[in-house]
Amino acid sequence: MARSSPRTRSRLPKEHRVEWHYTVPGKPTQNGYVESFNGRMRNQLLDDSLFFGLGYAHSAISEWIDDYNTFRPHSSLGYRIQRCAS
């Protein structure tokens, strides 16, 4: 995974006219979608897995995300599976 430098992070918003909006620490309701995803990932993958290396962790997380995005019903799609909704 590529990491950005502080210089890049400060330059990109200016070049693309993007404003930074930070959430207040301890206020997860300000970013409910991410908190919901993080909770599901933690409960369904991270709490039940023992990773034996970075490669294994990357593979397991990629498989979980693919399953989450492709084969599970989502409330935003009327509880349909993404493949069926498109």
C-alpha positions in Angstrom: 0.0 0.0 0.0 1.4 3.4 -1.0 1.7 6.0 1.8 1.4 9.6 1.2 3.7 12.2 2.7 2.6 15.1 4.8 3.6 17.4 1.8 1.3 15.4 -0.6 -1.6 15.4 1.9 -1.4 19.2 2.2 -1.0 19.8 -1.5 -3.7 17.6 -2.9 -6.7 19.3 -1.2 -5.6 22.7 -2.5 -5.0 21.4 -6.0 -8.4 19.7 -6.2 -10.4 22.3 -4.1 -11.2 19.8 -1.4 -12.0 20.8 2.2 -11.0 18.7 5.1 -13.7 17.8 7.6 -12.6 16.1 10.7 -14.9 14.2 13.1 -14.6 15.0 16.8 -12.9 12.2 18.7 -15.4 10.1 20.6 -18.3 11.1 18.3 -18.7 8.1 16.0 -22.2 9.2 15.1 -20.6 11.9 12.9 -19.4 9.2 10.5 -22.0 6.4 10.8 -21.2 4.6 7.6 -17.6 4.0 8.4 -18.3 3.1 12.0 -20.9 0.6 10.8 -18.4 -1.0 8.4 -15.6 -1.0 11.0 -17.9 -2.7 13.5 -19.0 -5.4 11.1 -15.4 -6.0 10.0 -14.2 -6.2 13.6 -17.0 -8.6 14.7 -17.0 -10.8 11.6 -13.4 -11.0 10.7 -10.8 -9.5 13.0 -12.2 -10.9 16.3 -12.3 -14.4 14.9 -9.1 -14.5 13.0 -5.5 -15.2 13.9 -3.2 -13.8 11.2 0.1 -15.6 10.7 1.7 -12.9 8.6 1.0 -9.8 6.6 0.3 -11.7 3.4 -2.2 -13.9 5.0 -3.9 -10.9 6.7 -4.1 -9.1 3.4 -5.6 -12.1 1.6 -8.2 -12.7 4.4 -9.2 -9.1 4.5 -9.5 -8.9 0.7 -11.7 -12.0 0.6 -13.9 -10.6 3.4 -14.3 -7.2 1.7 -15.2 -8.9 -1.6 -17.8 -11.0 0.1 -19.1 -8.0 2.0 -19.4 -5.9 -1.1 -20.7 -8.5 -3.5 -22.7 -11.3 -1.8 -24.4 -9.7 1.2 -27.7 -7.9 1.2 -27.4 -4.2 1.9 -30.0 -1.9 3.4 -29.2 0.9 0.8 -30.2 -1.6 -1.9 -33.5 -2.5 -0.3 -31.7 -5.6 1.3 -30.9 -7.0 -2.1 -27.5 -8.4 -3.0 -25.4 -6.1 -5.1 -25.1 -8.5 -8.0 -28.9 -8.7 -8.2 -29.4 -4.9 -7.8 -27.3 -3.9 -10.7 
